[in-house]
């Protein structure tokens, strides 16, 4: 039921939908919030907030290094 709720929320939120669609179309992409915001044409602040939500729900992975944060698509086959 929880996964279904995630999909309903994504479907009803245009920015979440753009982010998930971007990663679905580019499943091997690892990129910064800044670049993702450019690719999908949304404001950086909004994209960061939505990415954080998707990370909490395990739809998107977040990797931190000393210099940067990068996001990638989940490898969970149930969510893909």
N, C-alpha and C positions, 0 to 999 in steps of 0.2 A: 504494500500500500504506500509506503514512503516513496519508493521510486516513482510510482504513478503520480504522486503529488508533485514531485520534481518536474516531471514532464509537462504537467498541466501548467505549472508556474512558468516554465520556459516558453511554452506555446503562447501564453498570454502576455509575455513581456518582450517587446520588440528588440531590446538590446541583448537580453539573454539569448534570444533566438538567433540573432546575428552572430554572436560569439560562438554558440554551439555549431551553427551551420558552417562558420569559418573553419573550425577545427575538424568537423566531419568531412569537409571537402579537402582539408590539408592535414590528414591524421598524423603525419610525421613532423609537423611544424613545432618548433620550440621558439617562442618569441616573447618579447617584452610587452608590458601593458601599453607602452607608448606606440609601438609598432602595430599592435592589434587594434588600437583605437584608430590609427590611420587607415588600416586595411578595411575596417568596417564602417568608417566614416562617423564615429561617435566621439563625444568629448572624453578626454582622458580620465577625468574624475569619475564620471559615470561608469566607464569601462572598468576601472580599478575596483569599484564597489561591486559590480556584477561578477567580476572574476573572483573576488573574495567569497562571494556567495557560492559560486560554482565549485571552488576549492573545498569549502566546508561540506558540500554535498558530494564530493569525490567525483564530480563530472570532469573537472580539470585538475591537473597536477601543478603544483607550484614548487619550483626549485630555486633555492637561494644560494648565491655564491658571494664571495667577498665584495664583488663589484656590482652585482645586478641580481634581479629576480627574473625568472623566465617561466612561462606557462606552456603546458602541453596538454594534449587530449588524454583522457583516461585510457588505460588498456583493459579496463573491465569490459568484457564482451557483453555482459548483460546491459550495460549502459550505452554501448556503441550501437 
